[in-house]
Amino acid sequence: MSTSTSPVASSDPSAGLRRAVRGRVLLPGDPDFDDARRPWNLAVDQPVAAVVEAADAADVAALVQHVSATGMAISTQPSGHGATGRTEGSVLLRTGRLDDIRVDAPRRRAVVGAGVRSGALQAAVAPYGLTGLPGSSPVVSVAGVALGGGLSWFGRAHGWVADSVTAFDIVDADGNPRHVTAATDPDMFWALRGGGGDYAVVTALEVALHEAPRLHGGRVLWDGAHAAAVLDVYRDLTRTAPNEMTVWFDRLHFPGGPPLVAIDATYLGDDSAARDLLAPLDRLLPPPLSDTRRPMSVAELGGITAEPTDPAPGRSRCELLTTLDDDTVGSLLAEPIAPLMSVQVRHLGGAFARPSDSPHGPLTEPYAVYMFGAPSDPAAATAITAKQRALATALPTSGRKPVTFLNPSESLADALRPEALDRLRHIKAERDPAGLFRSNFSSRS
């Protein structure tokens, strides 16, 4: 996008934004505009007409009322982890300042603003022996994950992140603030619990918390030469793992380093039981290069995989596996993973497979595979995409995937069944006929 410093014409519909809202407004030509419009994933270009950093929920309502009169659209992002770049001509709404957290420990509930990051919620609830449903990264927003359904460390015990959402505070397409529950607005409530953010702006959400007085977790790391042996033990572990245990298998190859293989694990229970369950890692495998397993706080989960917490470029692809049989293992191990940095197999099952009144419904596939690379230039990006495609083609996949793991080349049709997508399209047409809200993955596309 051009960053010309020429003044914005008064006829430009974005020029009235500064009068409409109290939060910071950045327009093309402003010194910080390009930084403000960039998503967390720096591999995605995000062209927008303006950026608004809302001061609070009332500011969001004022913005919606203003923009609805201009014919423009609003793309809402706390940070942009799931950005697709489908933002041309829209106003980018940043909700990072909506960061209040209210914990009601006796009721095991928390109300969190749309800008609250997963790690912040975990830090707030840990002193009460409670937990939300965090994923591997502490810097993604709770709202963003829930709007896409959401996988977490504790999903085998408690299901989708969205299954634990009990209410939303929204601003609808008419600019009206509303409190939405399954009783007050079943369609909107259903759509927001995993159908993306295409139907309203979420300003806060209430989530159910779960008991977690004890937690064991960590990563065990070996030389990549042991990948076959580690994956064999991993398969055995996941055949009998209780729902309180989540185990992930990782092939890793960081630039300039040797190939590595890792097991990441969490267990909602005491240390001795976790050690017993994970004993095959110690008994059947060579001594590791490192082992960080220990009793930990639920606020420390982000340290297990140590994912980057600063914006960086990335290209990802996720598939849901129907089996982890010998042929699948052979495909996962057949070749070096480079130019990818990681190929991760996540154990699902448990509560994921239970009935879920959400757009995705139950997640019945037993495993997910997530492939990630960090492109340094266009040629590297092409090579990463080709490697992901080749591996996905070789694997037994179900043909759908979680909404939160969609990449910019995909759509909701790659995640949801046709009947769910049809219902979402009906809700979109009824609640936002002008297309004011534009999410990363629109039900219209």
C-alpha positions in Angstrom: 0.0 0.0 0.0 1.2 3.5 -0.8 2.5 5.5 2.2 2.3 8.9 0.5 2.4 11.8 3.0 -0.1 13.9 1.1 -3.1 15.0 3.2 -6.2 12.9 3.1 -8.9 14.6 1.1 -11.9 15.7 3.2 -14.2 13.8 0.8 -12.5 10.6 1.8 -15.0 8.7 4.0 -12.2 7.6 6.3 -11.3 11.2 7.1 -14.2 11.6 9.6 -13.0 8.7 11.7 -11.1 11.0 14.1 -14.2 12.9 14.9 -16.2 9.7 15.3 -14.1 7.8 17.9 -11.9 8.6 20.9 -9.2 5.9 20.1 -6.2 6.4 17.9 -6.9 6.7 14.2 -4.2 6.2 11.6 -4.7 7.0 7.9 -2.4 6.5 4.9 0.4 9.0 5.1 0.5 9.0 8.9 4.0 8.0 10.2 2.9 4.9 12.1 0.2 3.7 9.6 2.2 0.9 8.0 3.2 -0.5 11.4 -0.3 -0.3 12.7 -1.9 -2.1 9.7 0.6 -5.0 9.8 -0.7 -8.3 11.2 1.2 -10.5 13.6 2.1 -12.8 10.6 4.4 -10.6 8.6 4.1 -12.9 5.6 0.6 -11.4 5.0 0.2 -8.0 3.4 -2.8 -6.2 4.8 -4.1 -3.3 2.7 -6.6 -1.2 4.6 -8.1 2.3 4.3 -7.5 3.2 7.9 -6.7 1.7 11.3 -8.7 2.4 14.5 -7.5 1.4 17.9 -10.8 1.5 19.9 -10.6 3.0 23.3 -13.4 0.8 24.7 -16.7 -0.9 23.8 -18.5 2.4 23.4 -15.9 3.4 20.9 -16.5 0.3 18.9 -20.2 1.1 18.7 -19.4 4.7 17.6 -17.1 3.3 14.9 -19.7 0.8 13.6 -22.3 3.6 13.4 -19.9 5.9 11.5 -18.6 3.3 9.1 -22.0 1.8 8.3 -23.0 5.2 6.8 -19.9 5.3 4.5 -20.3 2.1 2.6 -17.0 0.8 3.9 -16.3 -2.4 5.8 -14.7 -3.2 9.2 -12.1 -5.9 9.7 -11.6 -6.6 13.4 -8.3 -7.9 14.8 -6.8 -7.9 18.2 -3.3 -8.7 16.7 -3.7 -10.5 13.4 -2.5 -14.0 14.1 -5.1 -15.4 11.7 -4.8 -12.6 9.1 -5.5 -13.4 5.4 -5.0 -10.0 3.8 -8.6 -9.9 2.7 -9.0 -6.3 4.0 -8.8 -4.1 0.9 -10.6 -0.8 1.4 -11.8 -1.7 5.0 -11.2 0.0 8.3 -9.0 -2.2 10.4 -10.3 -2.3 14.0 -7.8 -3.1 16.7 -9.3 -4.2 19.9 -6.1 -4.6 21.9 -7.1 -1.9 24.4 -10.2 -3.9 25.4 -8.1 -5.9 27.9 -10.2 -6.0 31.1 -10.3 -9.4 32.9 -12.9 -10.1 35.6 -12.6 -13.4 37.4 -15.5 -14.9 39.4 -13.7 -17.8 41.0 -16.7 -19.2 43.0 -18.8 -19.5 39.8 -15.7 -20.5 37.7 -16.3 -17.8 35.2 -14.2 -15.0 33.7 -15.3 -12.1 31.5 -12.5 -11.0 29.2 -12.2 -8.1 26.8 -11.7 -8.8 23.1 -8.1 -7.8 23.4 -7.1 -10.1 26.2 -4.4 -12.5 25.4 -4.4 -16.2 26.4 -1.4 -15.8 28.7 -3.0 -12.9 30.5 -6.1 -14.9 31.3 -4.0 -17.8 32.5 -2.0 -15.5 34.8 -5.3 -14.1 36.2 -6.9 -17.4 37.0 -3.9 -19.5 38.1 -4.0 -18.2 41.7 -7.5 -19.7 42.1 -6.5 -23.2 40.9 -8.4 -22.6 37.7 -7.6 -22.5 34.0 -9.0 -21.3 30.7 -8.4 -23.4 27.6 -5.0 -22.1 26.3 -3.2 -23.2 23.2 0.5 -23.3 22.6 1.0 -19.6 22.3 0.3 -17.1 25.2 0.0 -14.1 22.8 -3.0 -15.0 20.8 -6.3 -13.5 21.9 -8.9 -15.5 23.8 -11.7 -14.0 21.6 -9.9 -14.8 18.3 -9.3 -18.4 19.2 -12.9 -18.9 20.5 -14.4 -17.3 17.3 -12.6 -20.0 15.3 -13.6 -22.9 17.6 -10.2 -23.2 19.2 -7.8 -26.1 20.1 -6.1 -26.1 23.4 -3.8 -28.1 25.6 -6.9 -29.2 27.6 -9.3 -29.8 24.7 -9.2 -33.6 25.3 -10.6 -33.0 28.7 -13.0 -30.0 27.9 -13.6 -29.9 24.2 -13.4 -26.8 21.9 -12.4 -23.5 23.4 -15.8 -22.2 22.0 -17.6 -24.9 24.0 -16.6 -23.1 27.1 -17.9 -19.7 26.0 -21.1 -18.9 27.8 -21.9 -15.3 26.6 -20.7 -12.6 24.2 -20.9 -8.8 24.4 -21.1 -7.6 20.8 -21.8 -4.6 18.7 -24.2 -5.6 15.9 -24.4 -4.2 12.3 -26.7 -1.4 13.4 -24.2 -0.2 16.0 -26.1 -1.5 19.0 -24.3 -3.1 21.9 -25.9 -6.4 22.9 -25.3 -9.3 25.3 -25.7 -12.6 23.5 -26.3 -16.0 25.1 -27.8 -19.3 23.9 -31.1 -18.2 25.4 -31.2 -14.6 24.1 -30.0 -15.2 20.5 -29.4 -18.8 19.6 -28.3 -18.2 16.0 -25.8 -15.4 16.8 -24.4 -17.4 19.8 -24.0 -20.5 17.6 -22.3 -18.6 14.8 -19.8 -16.9 17.0 -18.8 -20.1 18.7 -16.5 -21.2 15.9 -17.9 -19.7 12.7 -15.5 -16.7 12.7 -16.1 -13.1 13.4 -18.2 -12.3 10.4 -21.5 -11.5 12.1 -20.8 -8.8 14.7 -17.9 -7.2 16.6 -17.2 -9.0 19.8 -16.1 -6.6 22.6 -16.0 -9.2 25.4 -16.9 -12.7 26.2 -17.7 -14.8 29.3 -15.9 -18.1 29.5 -16.3 -21.1 31.8 -13.1 -21.9 33.8 -12.0 -25.4 34.7 -10.4 -26.8 37.8 -6.6 -27.2 37.5 -5.0 -27.4 41.0 -2.1 -29.4 39.7 -0.4 -29.5 36.3 2.6 -31.3 34.9 4.1 -30.3 31.5 7.2 -29.9 29.4 9.2 -30.8 26.3 11.6 -33.7 25.8 14.0 -33.2 23.0 16.2 -35.7 21.1 18.5 -35.7 18.0 16.4 -36.0 14.8 18.0 -39.4 14.1 15.7 -40.9 16.8 12.5 -39.7 15.1 11.2 -43.2 14.2 11.7 -44.5 17.7 10.1 -41.4 19.3 7.0 -41.6 17.0 6.6 -45.3 17.7 6.5 -44.6 21.5 4.2 -41.6 20.8 1.7 -43.8 19.1 1.6 -46.2 22.0 1.2 -43.3 24.5 -1.8 -41.9 22.7 -3.6 -45.2 22.4 -4.1 -45.3 26.2 -3.7 -41.7 27.2 -6.4 -40.4 29.7 -8.3 -37.3 28.6 -6.4 -35.3 31.2 -3.2 -35.9 29.2 -2.3 -34.2 25.9 0.8 -35.3 23.9 2.2 -33.8 20.7 5.0 -35.1 18.5 7.3 -32.7 16.7 9.8 -32.9 14.0 11.9 -29.7 14.1 14.6 -28.2 11.8 15.5 -24.7 12.7 17.7 -22.7 10.2 21.4 -23.4 10.7 20.8 -26.3 13.2 20.5 -30.1 13.0 17.2 -31.9 12.7 15.5 -32.5 16.1 12.5 -34.5 17.4 10.4 -33.6 20.5 7.5 -34.7 22.6 5.4 -32.0 24.2 3.1 -33.0 27.0 0.7 -31.7 29.6 -1.2 -33.6 32.3 -4.0 -32.2 34.5 -3.0 -34.0 37.6 -0.1 -34.6 40.0 3.5 -35.1 39.1 3.8 -38.8 40.1 0.9 -39.8 37.9 2.3 -37.9 35.0 5.7 -39.4 35.4 4.1 -42.9 35.4 2.1 -42.2 32.3 5.2 -40.8 30.4 7.6 -43.4 31.7 8.0 -45.0 28.2 9.8 -41.9 27.1 12.5 -42.6 29.7 12.4 -46.4 29.5 12.3 -47.0 25.8 14.2 -44.1 24.3 17.8 -42.8 24.3 18.7 -40.1 26.8 17.3 -36.8 25.6 19.2 -33.6 24.7 16.9 -31.8 27.2 13.9 -32.5 29.3 11.8 -29.7 30.8 9.0 -31.8 32.3 8.0 -30.6 35.7 5.1 -29.5 37.9 4.1 -26.0 36.6 1.5 -23.3 36.8 -1.2 -23.0 34.1 0.3 -19.6 33.6 3.5 -21.2 32.3 2.1 -23.2 29.4 3.5 -20.9 26.8 7.0 -22.0 27.7 6.6 -25.6 26.7 7.0 -25.1 22.9 8.6 -21.6 23.3 6.9 -20.2 20.2 7.9 -16.7 19.1 6.0 -14.0 20.9 7.0 -11.2 18.5 5.6 -10.8 15.0 7.3 -12.9 12.4 6.6 -14.2 8.9 5.1 -17.7 8.6 3.3 -20.1 6.3 1.3 -22.9 7.8 -1.0 -25.8 6.8 -3.1 -28.0 9.0 -4.8 -31.3 8.2 -6.9 -33.6 10.3 -5.7 -37.3 10.1 -8.1 -40.2 10.1 -5.4 -42.6 11.4 -1.8 -42.8 12.5 -1.1 -46.2 11.0 2.2 -47.6 9.7 1.6 -46.0 6.3 1.0 -42.6 7.9 4.1 -43.0 10.0 6.1 -43.8 6.9 4.9 -40.7 5.1 5.7 -38.5 8.2 9.2 -39.8 8.3 10.0 -40.5 4.7 12.0 -37.3 4.0 13.7 -34.4 5.8 11.2 -31.7 6.7 13.2 -28.8 5.3 12.4 -26.2 4.2 9.8 -26.5 6.9 10.7 -25.6 10.5 8.3 -28.0 12.1 5.8 -30.8 11.5 3.7 -31.3 14.5 1.2 -34.2 15.2 -1.4 -33.3 17.9 -3.4 -36.0 19.7 -7.1 -35.1 19.7 -9.9 -37.4 20.7 -11.5 -37.3 24.2 -13.9 -34.4 24.7 -13.1 -33.1 21.2 -15.2 -36.0 19.8 -18.2 -35.3 22.1 -21.3 -33.5 20.7 -20.8 -29.8 20.2 -23.4 -27.2 19.4 -21.0 -25.2 17.3 -20.4 -24.7 13.5 -17.7 -27.3 13.4 -19.5 -29.8 15.6 -17.6 -32.7 17.2 -13.9 -33.1 16.2 -13.9 -36.9 15.5 -10.5 -37.2 13.8 -7.9 -38.6 16.2 -5.0 -36.5 15.2 -4.1 -33.2 13.6 -0.9 -32.4 11.7 0.4 -28.8 11.6 3.2 -27.9 9.2 5.0 -24.6 9.5 7.8 -22.7 7.7 9.2 -19.2 7.9 9.8 -17.7 4.5 12.7 -15.4 4.0 11.8 -14.5 0.4 9.3 -15.4 -2.3 11.3 -18.4 -3.4 11.4 -19.8 0.1 7.7 -19.2 0.4 7.0 -21.2 -2.7 9.2 -24.1 -1.5 7.5 -24.2 1.9 4.1 -24.3 0.3 5.2 -27.1 -2.1 6.5 -29.2 0.8 3.3 -28.8 2.8 1.2 -29.8 -0.2 3.3 -32.9 -0.9 3.2 -34.0 2.7 -0.6 -33.4 2.9 -1.2 -35.4 -0.3 0.7 -38.3 1.2 -1.3 -38.4 4.4 -4.8 -39.9 5.2 -6.7 -36.6 5.8 -10.4 -36.1 6.4 -10.8 -33.1 4.0 -11.6 -30.6 6.7 -9.7 -28.7 9.4 -10.2 -26.3 12.4 -11.1 -22.7 11.5 -8.3 -21.3 13.6 -5.8 -23.3 11.6 -6.9 -22.2 8.1 -4.3 -20.4 6.1 -4.8 -17.4 3.7 -5.3 -19.7 0.6 -8.2 -21.5 2.3 -11.9 -20.7 3.2 -14.6 -21.7 5.7 -15.6 -24.4 3.1 -12.3 -26.2 4.0 -13.3 -26.4 7.6 -17.0 -26.7 7.9 -19.6 -29.1 6.6 -22.0 -27.7 3.9 -25.0 -27.6 6.2 -23.1 -25.5 8.8 -21.8 -23.2 6.1 -25.3 -22.7 4.7 -26.6 -21.8 8.2 -23.8 -19.3 8.6 -24.6 -17.7 5.3 -28.2 -17.3 6.3 -27.2 -15.7 9.5 -24.8 -13.3 7.7 -27.5 -12.3 5.2 -30.0 -11.7 8.0 -27.8 -9.9 10.5 -25.3 -8.1 8.2 -26.9 -7.8 4.7 -24.6 -4.9 3.7 -21.5 -6.8 4.5 -20.3 -4.3 7.1 -18.2 -6.9 8.9 -15.4 -8.6 7.1 -13.6 -11.4 9.0 -10.5 -13.3 8.0 -12.7 -16.1 6.7 -16.1 -14.8 5.5 -19.1 -17.1 5.2 -19.8 -15.3 1.9 -16.7 -16.5 0.2 
